[in-house]
Amino acid sequence: MSNIHSVILDEDKCMGCTNCIAHCPTEAIRVRHGKASIIEGRCIDCGECIRVCPHHAKRAQSDAISLLEDFDFTIAVPAPTLYGQFKDHYSIDQILTALKSLGFDDVFEAAEAADIVTNELKKSLQKKEEQIPWISSSCPAVIRLIQIRFPGLIDQIVRLESPMEIAARIIKNDIYPDKKNIGVFFISPCPAKITAVKNPLGSKSSSVDGVLAMNEIFIPLHAAAGRLEEVEALSKASSWGVSWARSEGESHSTEWSETVAVDGIDNVLKFFEELENGKIKHVDFIEAMACPGGCVGGALTVENPYISKARIIRKAGMLKEENRGGRLIPNTHAVLGMDAEIQPKQALKLDEDFKAALEKMAMIEDIADSLPGLDCGSCGAPTCRALAEDIVTGTAKKNDCIFVLRDEINHLTENLAELGSWMPPLLSDEENNK
């Protein structure tokens, strides 16, 4: 994986249909000359474009399982969403044993790390004095959305690492501290997690060495699960940790009354707008998930999110509650806490000079006011304001708008008609004298 982002475009498959630009929450996609393009500075790798593209022109760039060969000792860290991809008669131990059989030396559940985070989050909520609600740090797409669209909410993000990152730290620092050339591989339901490893949020570097897409590993994993002769007792997570795979799983696990869970990127956008405007009251903790239904709705899953969610609920209900809290890990704060600041991210930089930037902003407002305001997307930009921004930054022209172009053509036609009826004065006088 060499790019900053995991979501990439296959231009050969792109038909320029503009379906993606209507669904991108940060207006990171444009269609020009019949092909889509992704604006890297705006993309949050939420995977919405992967989900809605009818031509499969968007995909997530993940690691190949052959990368395991680069390490002497490898550990798989499956997201609990993986369990919901399998029918009920496949136990979690069966799934983990099958995963191990694909070439891993051990497995460590991200759900167990979620148990550890849950305990820390519960303690933090009990000490909480601020009246403003905290926002979960578990969904990297949501964190990047806050960076770009809601920078004023950054201070409300919980300063705890994601279960994926915590699992990798625990593996390397506490479980296998003496192992050399150890590789930790996360099994991901979404592209945002892939990007979080390549371009970490809240940490200087990631302890994860590779990310395998869930939809790419599922077929060989399912086959391996069906031919197992023995099943190892590998599952150590509780119902709390496993429930993080679905919406409300994290918030319910805190056993805190003033919590709210929001899932689906459009719903998260609307909720954060109300939060920023001071309309959300009496809430201590917000679980915000970019994917519909939570991680079970990730763009790299294979099962219907509602089916997967139901399976997660049933599988979680069969787990032992004494597992809550995970293994006893020393130096908990060092393991769980973020070690880098989350900074606001400027999606649109108009000019290095402040005065020039203000002038260009005024130009954008003027151009946007002159456009029809229909946000039809025919110009290749998601909204009329986005087109105005593109015009000012030099990546589009005003007559890319079909309505502006129509008016220009009509005006030109009227001018041509008037010109066609016009006669030079000399000829006109001669005609009049006859």
HUJO-V737504 format. One record per pair of residues at least 24 apart in sequence whose C-alpha atoms are under 10 Angstrom apart, sorted by the first residue. I is the first residue (numbers start at 1). J is the second residue. Records with the same first field share a line. If there is no record, write none. Layout:
I = J ; J
//
This chain:
1 = 61 ; 62 ; 63 ; 64 ; 194 ; 195 ; 198 ; 210 ; 211
2 = 61 ; 198
3 = 40 ; 61 ; 195 ; 198 ; 199
4 = 40 ; 194 ; 195 ; 196 ; 197 ; 198 ; 199
5 = 40 ; 41 ; 43 ; 44 ; 45 ; 60 ; 61 ; 191 ; 192 ; 194 ; 195 ; 196 ; 198 ; 199
6 = 43 ; 44 ; 45 ; 46 ; 47 ; 59 ; 60 ; 61 ; 62 ; 190 ; 191 ; 192 ; 193 ; 194 ; 195 ; 196 ; 197 ; 198 ; 199
7 = 38 ; 40 ; 43 ; 44 ; 45 ; 46 ; 47 ; 48 ; 49 ; 50 ; 58 ; 59 ; 60 ; 61 ; 62 ; 190 ; 191 ; 192 ; 194 ; 195
8 = 37 ; 38 ; 45 ; 49 ; 50 ; 57 ; 58 ; 59 ; 60 ; 61
9 = 35 ; 36 ; 37 ; 38 ; 49 ; 50 ; 56 ; 57 ; 58 ; 59 ; 60 ; 61
10 = 35 ; 36 ; 37 ; 55 ; 56 ; 57 ; 58 ; 59
11 = 35 ; 36 ; 37 ; 57 ; 58
12 = 57
13 = 54 ; 55 ; 56 ; 57 ; 58
14 = 53 ; 54 ; 55 ; 56 ; 57 ; 58
15 = 53 ; 54 ; 55 ; 57
16 = 55 ; 57 ; 380
17 = 53 ; 54 ; 55 ; 377 ; 378 ; 380
18 = 53 ; 376 ; 377 ; 378 ; 379 ; 380 ; 381 ; 382
19 = 49 ; 52 ; 53 ; 54 ; 377 ; 382
20 = 48 ; 49 ; 50 ; 51 ; 52 ; 53 ; 54 ; 58 ; 382
21 = 48 ; 49 ; 52 ; 53 ; 377 ; 380 ; 381 ; 382 ; 383
22 = 49 ; 52 ; 375 ; 376 ; 377 ; 380 ; 381 ; 382 ; 383
23 = 48 ; 49 ; 51 ; 52 ; 53 ; 265 ; 266 ; 382
24 = 48 ; 49 ; 52 ; 265 ; 266 ; 382
25 = 49 ; 145 ; 149 ; 265 ; 266 ; 268 ; 269 ; 382
26 = 144 ; 145 ; 148 ; 149 ; 269 ; 347 ; 382
27 = 347 ; 381 ; 382 ; 383 ; 386
28 = 347 ; 381 ; 382 ; 386
29 = 380 ; 381 ; 382
30 = 377 ; 379 ; 380 ; 381 ; 382 ; 386 ; 387 ; 390
31 = 377 ; 378 ; 379 ; 380 ; 381 ; 382
32 = 379 ; 380 ; 381 ; 395 ; 396 ; 400
33 = 380
34 = 380
35 = 380
36 = 380
37 = 380
39 = 347
40 = 347
41 = 148 ; 345 ; 346 ; 347 ; 348 ; 349
42 = 144 ; 145 ; 147 ; 148 ; 149 ; 345 ; 346 ; 347 ; 348
43 = 141 ; 144 ; 145 ; 148 ; 347
44 = 140 ; 141 ; 142 ; 143 ; 144 ; 145 ; 146 ; 147 ; 148 ; 191 ; 192 ; 195
45 = 140 ; 141 ; 142 ; 144 ; 145 ; 190 ; 191 ; 192 ; 193 ; 194 ; 195 ; 196
46 = 139 ; 140 ; 141 ; 142 ; 144 ; 145 ; 190 ; 191 ; 192 ; 193 ; 195 ; 264 ; 265 ; 289 ; 290 ; 291 ; 298 ; 299
47 = 141 ; 190 ; 191 ; 192 ; 265 ; 290 ; 291 ; 298 ; 299 ; 300
48 = 191 ; 264 ; 265 ; 290 ; 291 ; 298 ; 299
49 = 299
50 = 191 ; 299 ; 300
51 = 297 ; 298 ; 299 ; 300
52 = 299
59 = 191 ; 299 ; 300
60 = 190 ; 191 ; 192 ; 194 ; 195 ; 213 ; 299 ; 300
61 = 191 ; 194 ; 195 ; 211 ; 212 ; 213
62 = 188 ; 191 ; 194 ; 195 ; 210 ; 211 ; 212 ; 213 ; 214 ; 216
63 = 185 ; 186 ; 194 ; 209 ; 210 ; 211 ; 212 ; 213 ; 216
64 = 210 ; 211 ; 212 ; 213 ; 216 ; 217
65 = 102 ; 103 ; 185 ; 210 ; 211 ; 212 ; 213 ; 216 ; 217
66 = 103
67 = 183 ; 185 ; 209 ; 210 ; 211 ; 212
68 = 103 ; 104 ; 182 ; 183 ; 184 ; 185 ; 209 ; 210
69 = 103 ; 183
70 = 181 ; 182 ; 183
71 = 180 ; 181 ; 182 ; 183 ; 184 ; 209
72 = 105 ; 179 ; 180 ; 181 ; 182 ; 183
73 = 103 ; 104 ; 105 ; 106 ; 176 ; 179 ; 180 ; 181 ; 182 ; 183 ; 184
74 = 100 ; 103 ; 104 ; 105 ; 106 ; 107 ; 181 ; 182 ; 183 ; 184 ; 185 ; 209
75 = 99 ; 100 ; 103 ; 104 ; 105 ; 106 ; 107 ; 108 ; 109 ; 168 ; 171 ; 172 ; 182 ; 183 ; 184 ; 185 ; 186 ; 209
76 = 100 ; 102 ; 103 ; 104 ; 105 ; 106 ; 107 ; 108 ; 109 ; 110 ; 168 ; 183 ; 184 ; 185 ; 186 ; 187 ; 210 ; 211 ; 212
77 = 106 ; 107 ; 108 ; 109 ; 110 ; 111 ; 112 ; 113 ; 163 ; 164 ; 165 ; 167 ; 168 ; 171 ; 184 ; 185 ; 186 ; 187 ; 188 ; 208 ; 211 ; 212
78 = 107 ; 108 ; 109 ; 110 ; 111 ; 164 ; 185 ; 186 ; 187 ; 188 ; 189 ; 211 ; 212 ; 214
79 = 108 ; 109 ; 110 ; 111 ; 112 ; 114 ; 163 ; 164 ; 186 ; 187 ; 188 ; 189 ; 214 ; 241 ; 242 ; 244 ; 245 ; 295 ; 296
80 = 109 ; 110 ; 111 ; 112 ; 114 ; 187 ; 188 ; 189 ; 237 ; 241 ; 242 ; 243 ; 244 ; 245 ; 246 ; 295 ; 296 ; 312 ; 316
81 = 110 ; 111 ; 187 ; 188 ; 189 ; 214 ; 242 ; 243 ; 244 ; 245 ; 246 ; 294 ; 295 ; 296 ; 297 ; 298 ; 301 ; 303 ; 305 ; 308 ; 309 ; 311 ; 312
82 = 187 ; 188 ; 189 ; 214 ; 215 ; 218 ; 242 ; 245 ; 295 ; 296 ; 301 ; 302 ; 303 ; 308 ; 312
83 = 242 ; 245 ; 296 ; 308 ; 309 ; 311 ; 312 ; 315 ; 316
84 = 242 ; 245 ; 246 ; 296 ; 301 ; 302 ; 303 ; 304 ; 305 ; 306 ; 307 ; 308 ; 309 ; 310 ; 311 ; 312 ; 313 ; 314 ; 315
85 = 214 ; 215 ; 218 ; 222 ; 296 ; 301 ; 302 ; 303 ; 304 ; 305 ; 307 ; 308 ; 309 ; 311 ; 312
86 = 218 ; 222 ; 225 ; 302 ; 303 ; 307 ; 308 ; 311 ; 312
87 = 303 ; 307 ; 308 ; 311 ; 315
88 = 310 ; 311 ; 312 ; 314 ; 315
89 = 315
90 = 222 ; 225 ; 226 ; 315
91 = 225 ; 231 ; 235 ; 315 ; 318
92 = 231 ; 233 ; 234 ; 235 ; 236 ; 237 ; 242 ; 315 ; 316 ; 319
93 = 225 ; 231 ; 232 ; 233 ; 234 ; 235 ; 236
94 = 224 ; 225 ; 226 ; 228 ; 230 ; 231 ; 232 ; 233 ; 234 ; 235
95 = 221 ; 222 ; 224 ; 225 ; 226 ; 228 ; 231 ; 232 ; 234 ; 235
96 = 221 ; 225 ; 231 ; 232 ; 233 ; 234 ; 235
97 = 221 ; 224 ; 225 ; 228 ; 230 ; 231 ; 232 ; 233 ; 234 ; 235
98 = 220 ; 221 ; 222 ; 223 ; 224 ; 225 ; 226 ; 227 ; 228 ; 230 ; 231 ; 232
99 = 187 ; 217 ; 218 ; 220 ; 221 ; 222 ; 224 ; 225
100 = 221 ; 224 ; 232 ; 234
101 = 221 ; 224 ; 225 ; 228
102 = 217 ; 220 ; 221 ; 224
104 = 183 ; 184 ; 185
105 = 183
106 = 184 ; 234
107 = 171 ; 184 ; 185 ; 234 ; 235
108 = 164 ; 167 ; 168 ; 170 ; 171 ; 175 ; 184 ; 185 ; 186 ; 234 ; 235 ; 236 ; 237
109 = 163 ; 164 ; 167 ; 186 ; 187 ; 234 ; 235 ; 236 ; 237 ; 241 ; 242 ; 326
110 = 162 ; 163 ; 164 ; 165 ; 166 ; 167 ; 168 ; 186 ; 187 ; 237 ; 241 ; 242 ; 244 ; 245
111 = 163 ; 164 ; 167 ; 235 ; 236 ; 237 ; 238 ; 239 ; 240 ; 241 ; 242 ; 243 ; 244 ; 245 ; 326
112 = 163 ; 164 ; 166 ; 167 ; 235 ; 236 ; 237 ; 238 ; 239 ; 240 ; 241 ; 242 ; 323 ; 324 ; 325 ; 326 ; 327
113 = 162 ; 163 ; 164 ; 165 ; 166 ; 167 ; 168 ; 169 ; 170 ; 237 ; 241 ; 242 ; 325 ; 326 ; 327 ; 336
114 = 138 ; 162 ; 163 ; 164 ; 166 ; 167 ; 237 ; 238 ; 240 ; 241 ; 242 ; 243 ; 244 ; 245 ; 250 ; 253 ; 324 ; 325 ; 326
115 = 163 ; 236 ; 237 ; 238 ; 239 ; 240 ; 241 ; 242 ; 243 ; 244 ; 250 ; 253 ; 254 ; 323 ; 324 ; 325 ; 326 ; 327
116 = 163 ; 166 ; 167 ; 237 ; 240 ; 241 ; 324 ; 325 ; 326 ; 327 ; 328 ; 329 ; 332 ; 336
117 = 160 ; 161 ; 162 ; 163 ; 166 ; 241 ; 250 ; 254 ; 325 ; 326 ; 332 ; 336 ; 337
118 = 163 ; 240 ; 241 ; 244 ; 250 ; 251 ; 252 ; 253 ; 254 ; 255 ; 324 ; 325 ; 326
119 = 240 ; 253 ; 254 ; 324 ; 325 ; 326
120 = 160 ; 254 ; 325 ; 332 ; 333 ; 336
121 = 158 ; 159 ; 160 ; 250 ; 251 ; 253 ; 254 ; 285
122 = 251 ; 253 ; 254 ; 255 ; 256
123 = 254
124 = 158
125 = 254 ; 256 ; 284 ; 285
126 = 256
128 = 284
129 = 284
130 = 156 ; 284
131 = 281 ; 282 ; 283 ; 284
132 = 156 ; 275 ; 278 ; 280 ; 281 ; 282 ; 283 ; 284 ; 285
133 = 157 ; 158 ; 258 ; 259 ; 260 ; 275 ; 280 ; 281 ; 282 ; 283 ; 284 ; 285 ; 286
134 = 158 ; 159 ; 259 ; 283 ; 284 ; 285 ; 286 ; 287
135 = 159 ; 259 ; 260 ; 284 ; 285 ; 286 ; 287 ; 288
136 = 160 ; 161 ; 162 ; 250 ; 251 ; 261 ; 285 ; 286 ; 287 ; 288 ; 289
137 = 161 ; 162 ; 163 ; 201 ; 202 ; 286 ; 287 ; 288 ; 289
138 = 162 ; 163 ; 164 ; 165 ; 193 ; 244 ; 250 ; 287 ; 288 ; 289
139 = 190 ; 192 ; 193 ; 196 ; 287 ; 288 ; 289 ; 290 ; 291 ; 294 ; 295
140 = 190 ; 191 ; 192 ; 193 ; 194 ; 195 ; 196 ; 200 ; 201 ; 289 ; 290
141 = 190 ; 191 ; 192 ; 193 ; 195 ; 196 ; 265 ; 288 ; 289 ; 290 ; 291
142 = 192 ; 265 ; 268 ; 269 ; 287 ; 288 ; 289 ; 290 ; 291
143 = 201 ; 202 ; 288 ; 289 ; 290 ; 342
144 = 192 ; 196 ; 201 ; 342 ; 343 ; 344 ; 345
145 = 265 ; 268 ; 269 ; 272 ; 290 ; 344 ; 345
146 = 269 ; 272 ; 342 ; 343 ; 344 ; 345
147 = 342 ; 343 ; 344 ; 345 ; 346 ; 347
148 = 343 ; 344 ; 345 ; 346 ; 347 ; 348
149 = 269 ; 272 ; 273 ; 344 ; 345 ; 346 ; 347
150 = 269 ; 272 ; 273 ; 275 ; 276 ; 344 ; 345
151 = 276 ; 342 ; 343 ; 344 ; 345 ; 346
152 = 276 ; 344
153 = 272 ; 275 ; 276 ; 344
154 = 341 ; 342 ; 343 ; 344
155 = 341 ; 342 ; 343
156 = 285 ; 286
157 = 285 ; 286 ; 342
158 = 285 ; 286 ; 337 ; 338
159 = 202 ; 336 ; 337 ; 338 ; 339 ; 340 ; 341 ; 342
160 = 202 ; 333 ; 335 ; 336 ; 337 ; 338 ; 339
161 = 201 ; 202 ; 203 ; 335 ; 336 ; 337 ; 338 ; 339
162 = 193 ; 196 ; 201 ; 202 ; 336 ; 337 ; 338
163 = 241 ; 244 ; 336
164 = 188 ; 193 ; 196 ; 197 ; 206 ; 207 ; 208
165 = 193 ; 196 ; 197 ; 200 ; 203 ; 205 ; 206 ; 207 ; 208 ; 335 ; 336 ; 338
166 = 206 ; 207 ; 208 ; 334 ; 335 ; 336 ; 337 ; 338
167 = 207 ; 208 ; 335 ; 336
168 = 206 ; 207 ; 208 ; 209 ; 335
169 = 206 ; 207 ; 208 ; 334 ; 335 ; 336
170 = 207 ; 327 ; 329 ; 330 ; 332 ; 335 ; 336
171 = 207 ; 208
172 = 207 ; 208
173 = 207 ; 329 ; 330 ; 335
174 = 328 ; 329 ; 330 ; 331 ; 335
175 = 327 ; 329
182 = 209
183 = 207 ; 208 ; 209 ; 210
184 = 208 ; 209 ; 210 ; 211
185 = 209 ; 210 ; 211 ; 212
186 = 210 ; 211 ; 212 ; 213 ; 214
187 = 211 ; 212 ; 213 ; 214 ; 215 ; 216 ; 217 ; 218 ; 300
188 = 212 ; 213 ; 214 ; 215 ; 216 ; 217 ; 295 ; 298 ; 299 ; 300 ; 301
189 = 213 ; 214 ; 215 ; 245 ; 291 ; 295 ; 296 ; 297 ; 298 ; 299 ; 300 ; 301 ; 302
190 = 214 ; 215 ; 290 ; 291 ; 295 ; 296 ; 297 ; 298 ; 299 ; 300 ; 301
191 = 298 ; 299 ; 300
192 = 290 ; 298 ; 299
200 = 340 ; 342
201 = 338 ; 339 ; 340 ; 341 ; 342 ; 343
202 = 337 ; 338 ; 339 ; 340 ; 341 ; 342 ; 343
203 = 337 ; 338 ; 339 ; 340 ; 341 ; 342
204 = 338 ; 339 ; 340 ; 341
205 = 339 ; 340
212 = 300
213 = 299 ; 300 ; 301
214 = 298 ; 299 ; 300 ; 301 ; 302
215 = 299 ; 300 ; 301 ; 302 ; 303
216 = 300 ; 301 ; 302
218 = 301 ; 302
219 = 302
235 = 319 ; 323
236 = 319 ; 320 ; 322 ; 323 ; 324 ; 325 ; 326 ; 327
237 = 316 ; 319 ; 320 ; 321 ; 322 ; 323 ; 324 ; 325 ; 326 ; 327
238 = 316 ; 317 ; 318 ; 319 ; 320 ; 321 ; 322 ; 323 ; 324 ; 325 ; 326
239 = 312 ; 313 ; 314 ; 315 ; 316 ; 317 ; 318 ; 319 ; 320 ; 321 ; 322 ; 323 ; 324
240 = 316 ; 317 ; 319 ; 321 ; 323 ; 324 ; 325
241 = 316 ; 323 ; 324 ; 325 ; 326
242 = 312 ; 313 ; 315 ; 316 ; 317 ; 319
243 = 309 ; 312 ; 313 ; 314 ; 315 ; 316 ; 317
244 = 294 ; 295 ; 296 ; 312 ; 316
245 = 293 ; 294 ; 295 ; 296 ; 297 ; 298 ; 308 ; 309 ; 312 ; 313
246 = 289 ; 291 ; 292 ; 293 ; 294 ; 295 ; 296 ; 297 ; 305 ; 306 ; 308 ; 309 ; 310 ; 312 ; 313
247 = 287 ; 288 ; 289 ; 291 ; 292 ; 293 ; 294 ; 295 ; 296 ; 297 ; 309
248 = 286 ; 287 ; 288 ; 289 ; 293 ; 294
249 = 287 ; 294 ; 312 ; 313
250 = 286 ; 287 ; 288
251 = 285 ; 286 ; 287 ; 288
252 = 287
253 = 324
254 = 285
256 = 284 ; 285
257 = 283 ; 284 ; 285
258 = 282 ; 283 ; 284 ; 285 ; 286
259 = 283 ; 284 ; 285 ; 286 ; 287
260 = 284 ; 285 ; 286 ; 287 ; 288
261 = 285 ; 286 ; 287 ; 288 ; 289 ; 294
262 = 286 ; 287 ; 288 ; 289 ; 290 ; 291 ; 292 ; 293 ; 294
263 = 287 ; 288 ; 289 ; 290 ; 291 ; 292 ; 293 ; 294 ; 295 ; 297
264 = 288 ; 289 ; 290 ; 291 ; 292 ; 293 ; 294 ; 295 ; 297
265 = 289 ; 290 ; 291 ; 292
266 = 290 ; 291 ; 292
267 = 291 ; 292
348 = 389 ; 393
349 = 393
350 = 389 ; 392 ; 393
351 = 393
360 = 389 ; 392 ; 393
361 = 388 ; 389 ; 392
362 = 392
363 = 388 ; 389 ; 391 ; 392
364 = 388 ; 389 ; 390 ; 391 ; 392 ; 393
365 = 389
367 = 391 ; 392 ; 398
368 = 398
370 = 398 ; 404
371 = 398 ; 401 ; 403 ; 404
372 = 401 ; 402 ; 403 ; 404
374 = 403
376 = 401 ; 402
377 = 401 ; 402
378 = 402 ; 403
379 = 403
//
